[in-house]
Structures are given as C-alpha cells and as structure tokens.
C-alpha cells in the first residue's frame, strides 16, 4: 500500500536569504522590482537549484518586500512549485490569509521575469494581487527554453483586468530572455509533463 502524505511544504533554496540581504537596490519602480526577479531567476540557474523563473511580491505603494519565489519544481518534487506560486504561497503564509486583497491590506504587485504559464495565471487571478509586471513573453519562454506554457484564455489580459488586475508587459524583456537562453544552454532539464 502507498504511504499517504498528509503534509507538504515549499522551501526556498539556501542562497535566497543571503542574496536578498545583499540586494541594496530599492524596489520603487516596475523596472527595479523586475530587475530583482530577473536576478533571482539568474541565480537559480547558476546555483542549479531550479528552473529559470522567479517572482517578487511588494506592497504597491510603499515598495515593502512581502515575498519572493523561485522555481523549485525539480528539487521540490512538485509541478506546482513555479516562481509565482512559491511567492504567492509565502506571501499568503506571511500574512496569514488566502486573500491578499483582504480589506485593510495594502495592494500588492507581483513582478515576474516571464509571462505566467496557465497554472500561474490562474493562481494570480485568485490570489488578490492587483498588479503584475512581466519581463519575457510566453512565446519567448517556449522558443528559448522548450517549456510548454499551456493554453491561456484568448483574452487573458482582459480577464485579469475585469477582475481588477492590471498588467505591464515587456519590462526588461531582453534581460529576462537572457536568463531563459542561459538555462537552455546549461543543459538543465526541460521538464514538460510526460515528455521530460
């Protein structure tokens, strides 16, 4: 009989905390927020601790850092552990709520080095995050890495907007694409389900 698992957790790699402690650039602008996400994604590739994706969540007005996430799908043994999911999970745990748009809470911005895949798109939609800053496009991810990003709704940006989520696209796109190219050239796994 298979042992039933009744508890699981998501853990950031060992290097993330000291990396953030050394990061001195303020997070006041979309570019600065995305620059941190790109740097985290790059370090995740260099450290060989996961895929080339990372996200940063900040309070939109104050720029206070709430959480970060990097892709830990392979080391975490779960297809759910994308950078956006990890950042959302840690923000919700830090705030003690599933609803990051709860009354009385500051609005949040999520900066991600690449357009969210279909899974992360849905997670962001339900999370309570109010603004998303995106670097590379989904087409960049697929062309440069070979990852399958899944089918987004035809008017995915409009669906977010109808639910109060605004989007900035193509911020530091070239820098974000460089990380994706670096991952592919490193020989790291492209772990599409059933096609690894």
N, C-alpha and C positions, 0 to 999 in steps of 0.2 A: 504494500500500500504506500502511496506517495505521502510524504510528510506535508501536512497543511501549514503553510506560512501564515501567521496572523499579524505580523508586524513588519514594516519596512521603513527605510529612511533614505533620504538623499543627502549626500555629503560632498562638499566642495573639495577639490584637490588640496594637498598640503601647502602648495605655494600661494594660494589665493590671498590668505590673510596678510602675509608679509608683503606681497605685491601691492595690495591696497594701502598698507601702511606707508609705503614709499611713494605712492601716487600723490603728487602735490598740485596737479592742475585742478583748478576749481571746475565745477560741473554746472556752470551758469548758462551755457548755451547748448543748443542741439548738437553743434559740432564737438564741443568738449565732452558731452555725455557719450556721443557715439565714438569719439576717439578712445575713451576708456573701454567701451565694449570691444572695439577692434583690438586694442592692446591685450585684453583678456583672452580673446579668441586666438590671437597670435601666440601668446604664452602657452595656452592649452595645447597647441600644435607642437611648439618647441619642447615642452615638457613631456609630450606623448601621453597626456592624461585624458584625452578625449577628442571629439570632433572639433572642427574649426568654427565654432559658433559660441557667442556669448551675449549676454544681456545685462543691462544696468537699469535699476528702478530708482528714481529720485522723486522727491516731492517737487512738483512742477514749479511752484512759486519760490520756495526757499532754497531749492537745489540740494537739500539734505539727502545724502545717500541712504536708501532704505534697504536695498539688497542687490546682489549680483548673482549671476548664474553662468556656468559654462557647461557645455555639452559633456555629459559623463555617461552616455549610453552604454558603451562597451564595458568600462570598469564598474559601472553601477548595475550591470546585468538587467537593464530595462530600456525598452524602446521609448519610454516616456521621458527620459532624462535629457531633454533638449535644453539649450541655454535659457530660453524663455520660460519653460516650465519650472526649471530649478529656481530661477529668480522669482517667479510668482509664488512658488511654494514657500520659499524662505521669507518673502515679504508677508505672506499671509500668516506664517508661523510667528514672525516677529510682532505683528500687530494683533495676533490672537483672533483673527476673523477670516472667513472665506470671502468676504465682500470688501474689497479695497476701496470702494466708493461709499462706504458706510457714512451716514450723516455725522457731521462734525470732524471728519477726516480730511486732510489736505488732498487735493487732486494729485494723481501720480502720472509720471511719464516713464515709459519703457523705451530704452534705446537698445536696438539690436543690430548686430553687424550684418545681418541678412534678412531678407523678407521672410516673415514667419511661414513655415510649412502649414499644411492643412490642420495638423494637430494643434500647433501653437496658435494659429489663427483663432480656432475655437476657444482655446484656453484664455486668450487675451479678451475675447468677446465676453466671456462670463466672469472675468476676474475683477472688474471695477476700475482697471486702468483707463485713463481718459485721453492719453496722447501717446502716439508711437512714433519714434524716429527710426528710420530704416536706412541701412547702407546699401549693400548689394541687392539686386533683384532676384526673384526666384529663378528666372531664366539664367542668371549668372551662376547661381548655385548648381543648377543641373548641368550647364555647359562646362563649368570649370572643375567640378568635383565628381559628377556622376550620381549624386544622391537624387532619389525620387522625392520631390517635394509634395506630391499629391495634388488632387484637384480642388482648387479654391472655387468658391462661387463666382460666376461671371462678373458680377458687380461687387466684389469683395470689399472694396474701399467704401462703396455706398452703403453696404450692410453695416459696416462699422460706424459710419457717420450717422446713420439712422438710430444707432444705439448710443450716440454721444461720444464716440471715439474718433479723434482726429489723427491724421497721418501726415508725416513729412517723409518723402521718398528721395532716394538717390543722394543722401547726405554722405560725403566722403566715400562715394561709391568705388572709386579706383583703389583707395586704400583697403577697403573691405574686400574687394576682388583679389588683391594680392595675397591675403591670408588664405582664401579659398584655393588659389593656384599653388601656394606653398604646401597646403595639406595634400593635394593630389600628387605633387612631385615627391613628397616624402615617402610615398608607398604605404601610407596608413590605410586601414580598411575602409572601403565604401560598403556600408552595412545595410543595404536595402533588404527588407524582409524577404527571406526565401531566395535571395539572389546574392548573398554575401560572397 
